[in-house]
Amino acid sequence: MADLPFVDTHVHYWDLKDPQLRYVWLEPDWIHPILGNIDGLKVLLYSADQYAAETRFQNVTKAVHVQAAIGIDDPVAETEWLQKQADRVGFPHAIVGHCDLASADAQRTIERHLEYSNFRGVRDFGQGDYLSDPAWRRGYGLLAEPELVFCLDTTWEEADKVRRLADEHPGVVLCVDHAGFPRARDETYFGNWRTGMSTLAGAPNVVCKISGLGMCDNDWTVDSIRPWVLACIEIFGVERSFFGTNWPVDRLYSSYGDVVDAYATIISDFTEAEQTALFSANAERVFRI
């Protein structure tokens, strides 16, 4: 078990029996376009109760839930469901929900999310080349005033577009999820990924969430993820980096304790203050928890 208190910045809960919620990616016949067969995840319920029980020996003090309900009619229903769990169980401490930022009613959707005290950010996968869509970018600008974080699944190939978005909206904190979601582990890819991440880090309002590295490195070890973890911290600095687990998706590849302990091992030579920043303090600041 890692000794440091841990704030997990990327978790997912769901209830496949709730008629108000929908999770396209967990439907029986759905195959993940990157991960392939994820049937091992498709239990009817994974909620705050299950997460708290699974992580209770890992010194997890807080967690950030990132949108899991995809294909839902009203994304605010997920936030409502999560807030009820937070009020009852304590988890999650922050909620990153969905909003179609290109829609005409994006402002109203954000306002409705904000009726729930733990709401802290938005994730929107968007449609097509949404990062270049003027309507979507206007919607993105709505996140500045309520100080909402935008969590973005992106890759190094989109770094220039993402950087322009960050520069255009300096008042919005943009969180690069899953360490830029590196899809390959060869030297050429690593170099391109590093260049893209450096482009993103050039904007001071961009932060890096180091998470989900098992998704494209299923047989990962501490040594195999070490270069990616350390490169993120080097590029973004200790003050703009933090850890997440992508739980329970990454349970397909390891146990929760293995992930947390791997992070602790990789940064064991850092100062105590730096380790605390990466394990908890940065996440608490960015997500205001």
Secondary structure, DSSP 4 states (H G I P E B T S, - for coil): --SS-EEEEEE--EETT-TT---GGGSTT--BTTTB--GGG--SEE-HHHHHHHTTTTTEEEEEEE----S-S-THHHHHHHHHHHHHH---SEEEEE--TTSTTHHHHHHHHTTSTTEEEEE---SSSGGG-HHHHHHHHTTTTTT-EEEE---GGGHHHHHHHHHH-TTS-EEEGGGG-----SHHHHHHHHHHHHHHHTSTTEEEEE--TTTT-TT--HHHHHHHHHHHHHHH-GGGEEE---BTGGGGTS-HHHHHHHHHHHTTTS-HHHHHIIIIIHHHHHTT-
